[in-house]
Amino acid sequence: MAASAAEAELAEFAEFVVGDAQDVWTQLIGADYRRARLVLFRGAVGTACGTGQSAMGPFYCPGDQKVYLDLGFFDTLRSRMGAPGDFAQAYVIAHEVGHHVQNLLGITDKVDAMRGRVSETQMNALSVRVELQADCLAGVWTYHSQKGKGWLDRGDVDEALNAAAQIGDDMLQRKSQGTVVPESFTHGSSQQRQSWFRRGLESGSVAQCNTFDARAL
């Protein structure tokens, strides 16, 4: 009973974060914003992008405009990855909503069009810029949500920054294989992920999230 109660609480929190994030993006983007749908699952789920599995962690599928959250990932985030706390979860969820925003703005299609036209290393570098922009957009949501609701304290932001560090490519590679291979990064280093989240958080401006024109990440 305790496990199912905890799962129901997590589902309710995820729905709150996705709803609040989309309220913010509706305000920022206006009438052109179309709301993504949230799908909660454990194990595996069918999507317009193929079968989603728990090993993938949370993800966004542009084909059906849905955010997919494997509830088991949040257990892993807390117990095995060293990123506990509600706002660590909120950061991860808001990052996926950020991918939806990128899709609506046409960024996803532009990057996908490069697939097969550039090398794997170049594609990885583009992927890093996509992911860091989604981190920045999560920060933009945090700024506006806090401005409207005043529901966060310093500890919440620290939870998000810690989560960003724990899921940086360098941290994950060091833990899994003992070495770091920057050219294989697809999401960015811990420092980069923290930096771009903080940039969105401090500015509240989508214009500050243009990772594609940034000379240094």
Buried (B, 14 or more C-beta within 10 A) or exposed (E): EEEEEEBEEBBEBBBEBBEBBBBBBBEBBEEEBEBBEBBBBEEEBEBEBEEBEBEEBBBBBBEBBBBBBBBBBBBBBBEEBBBBBBBBBBBBBBBBBBBBBBBBBEBBEEBEEEEEEEEEEEBBBBBBBBBBBBBBBBBBBBBBBBEEEEEBEEEBBEBBBBBBBBBBBBBBBEEEEEEBEEEEBEBBBBBBBBBBBBBBBEBBBBEBBEBEEBEEB
